[in-house]
Amino acid sequence: MWQIVWFLFHLAAVYAAVWLCTPWLAGLTRGRLLPLLQQTTSLSSFEFLYSHIFAFSFIPAFFLGLVASRFRHTAAQFVWLLPTTILVYKFATFQAASVFASQFSAAFHQYFEGGFLIPEVRNWQDIQLMAGSADVTRALAQLKFTAPFYAAVGYSIATWIGLRTNLSQKVSDRVEKWEVSRFGDLREGHGKDT
């Protein structure tokens, strides 16, 4: 029973990471990191997000999975199952828009390909004009189905690694060792008097 509860908890963490971290990380990268590195992009903010959805969903979920591995819940290793099942179902039941397009290539384009043409939003009218766009529909499908798949795989891999290597403890020990070498032993009773 508890394994199901923990599975649902970790699954919720994956979906929260996708819905909260993915757009935020894309905005931070495009708005702050690229200018800091003196890199420019001609992509609109939406094109940038959806063109890099793998990285912006996989990486935060991977690190979240490393943190989650400290709880030692084996159910966290299997959160990839539900998003994968949903994506496989959506992929298999996707209808090609034309009889000349193969179902596989149309579904692959819908759920995995980039190359979005989504203009920058300046006002509410722009949002209304974009609402029916095929690229916007495809982008939202990737955020809804593909990004959780990427995130769940990253989370599960990180949890699996963390459970087998005790990686989070090793990192914590190294950080503590570095802090002691840099600042001295500041634990209660061992620090320097100021």
C-alpha positions in Angstrom: 0.0 0.0 0.0 2.7 2.5 0.9 4.6 1.8 -2.3 1.5 3.0 -4.2 1.4 6.1 -2.1 5.1 6.8 -2.6 4.8 6.1 -6.3 2.0 8.7 -6.6 4.0 11.2 -4.5 7.0 10.9 -6.8 4.9 11.0 -9.9 3.3 14.2 -8.7 6.9 15.6 -8.1 7.7 14.8 -11.7 4.6 16.5 -13.1 5.2 19.5 -10.8 8.8 19.7 -12.1 7.5 19.7 -15.7 4.8 22.4 -15.2 6.9 24.6 -12.9 10.6 24.2 -13.6 10.6 23.6 -17.4 9.1 27.0 -18.5 11.0 28.8 -15.7 14.3 27.2 -16.6 13.8 28.0 -20.3 13.0 31.6 -19.5 16.0 31.9 -17.2 18.3 30.4 -19.8 17.0 32.6 -22.6 16.6 35.8 -20.6 19.6 35.7 -18.3 22.1 33.0 -19.2 22.4 33.5 -22.9 22.9 37.3 -22.6 25.4 36.7 -19.9 27.3 34.4 -22.2 26.8 37.0 -25.0 24.8 34.6 -27.1 21.8 35.6 -29.0 18.9 33.6 -30.3 16.4 34.5 -33.0 13.8 32.1 -31.5 10.8 33.5 -29.7 10.5 32.5 -26.0 8.0 29.8 -26.9 10.1 28.5 -29.8 13.1 28.4 -27.4 11.2 26.4 -24.8 9.7 23.9 -27.1 12.9 23.5 -29.2 14.8 22.5 -26.1 12.0 20.7 -24.2 14.1 17.6 -23.6 16.9 19.5 -21.7 14.5 21.7 -19.8 12.4 18.8 -18.6 15.0 16.0 -18.2 17.7 18.0 -16.3 15.6 19.4 -13.4 13.8 16.1 -13.0 17.2 14.3 -12.9 18.5 16.5 -10.1 15.1 16.2 -8.3 15.5 12.4 -8.6 18.9 12.5 -7.0 17.4 14.5 -4.1 14.5 12.0 -3.9 16.8 9.0 -3.7 17.7 10.1 -0.2 14.2 9.0 0.9 15.1 5.4 -0.3 11.7 4.8 -1.9 12.1 2.1 -4.5 8.8 3.0 -6.1 10.4 6.3 -7.3 12.4 4.2 -9.8 9.2 3.3 -11.6 7.6 6.7 -12.2 8.6 6.5 -15.9 5.9 3.8 -16.4 2.8 6.0 -16.4 4.0 8.9 -18.5 5.5 6.3 -21.0 2.3 4.4 -21.2 0.3 7.6 -21.8 2.8 8.8 -24.5 2.8 5.4 -26.2 -1.1 5.4 -26.2 -1.2 9.0 -27.6 1.4 8.0 -30.2 -0.3 4.8 -31.3 -3.8 6.5 -31.6 -2.6 9.7 -33.3 -4.4 10.2 -36.6 -2.4 11.6 -39.5 -3.9 14.7 -41.0 -3.5 13.4 -44.5 -3.9 10.0 -46.1 -0.5 10.5 -47.8 1.3 10.9 -44.5 2.3 7.8 -42.6 0.8 7.5 -39.1 4.2 6.9 -37.5 5.9 9.9 -39.1 2.9 12.2 -38.3 2.9 11.0 -34.7 6.7 11.3 -34.4 6.4 14.9 -35.7 3.6 15.7 -33.3 5.3 14.4 -30.1 9.1 14.6 -30.7 10.2 16.9 -33.5 11.2 20.5 -33.1 11.1 23.3 -35.7 8.3 25.3 -34.2 7.1 28.6 -35.7 5.6 30.4 -32.8 5.9 34.2 -32.8 6.7 36.3 -29.7 3.6 37.3 -27.8 3.1 41.1 -27.5 -0.5 41.3 -26.3 -3.7 39.3 -25.8 -4.7 39.5 -29.5 -1.5 37.7 -30.4 -2.4 34.9 -28.0 -5.9 34.6 -29.6 -4.4 34.5 -33.1 -1.9 31.8 -32.1 -4.5 29.6 -30.3 -5.5 27.6 -33.5 -2.0 27.3 -34.9 -0.8 23.8 -35.6 2.6 24.5 -34.1 1.0 25.8 -30.9 -1.2 22.7 -30.7 1.9 20.5 -31.3 4.0 22.4 -28.7 1.3 22.0 -26.1 1.0 18.3 -26.8 4.7 18.0 -26.3 4.5 19.9 -23.0 1.6 17.7 -21.9 2.8 14.3 -22.9 6.4 14.3 -24.1 8.0 16.5 -21.4 6.5 14.4 -18.5 8.0 11.3 -20.3 11.4 12.9 -20.5 11.2 14.1 -16.9 10.0 10.8 -15.6 12.8 9.0 -17.3 15.4 11.4 -15.9 13.8 11.2 -12.4 13.8 7.4 -12.5 17.4 7.1 -13.7 18.6 9.5 -11.0 16.7 7.7 -8.3 18.1 4.3 -9.6 21.6 5.7 -9.5 21.1 7.3 -6.1 19.7 4.1 -4.6 22.6 2.0 -5.8 25.5 4.3 -5.3 24.4 6.4 -2.3 25.4 9.4 -4.5 23.6 12.0 -2.6 25.4 11.0 0.6 28.7 11.1 -1.2 28.0 14.6 -2.6 26.9 15.8 0.8 30.0 14.4 2.5 32.2 16.1 -0.2 30.4 19.4 0.3 30.8 19.2 4.1 34.5 18.3 3.6 35.0 21.3 1.3 33.2 23.6 3.8 35.4 22.4 6.7 38.5 23.0 4.6 37.3 26.4 3.5 35.6 27.8 6.7 36.8 25.5 9.5 34.5 23.2 11.5 31.5 25.4 12.2 29.3 22.7 13.8 28.0 23.5 17.3 30.8 23.6 19.8 33.6 23.2 17.3 33.5 26.7 15.6 35.8 29.6 16.3 34.7 32.1 18.9 34.0 35.4 17.4 
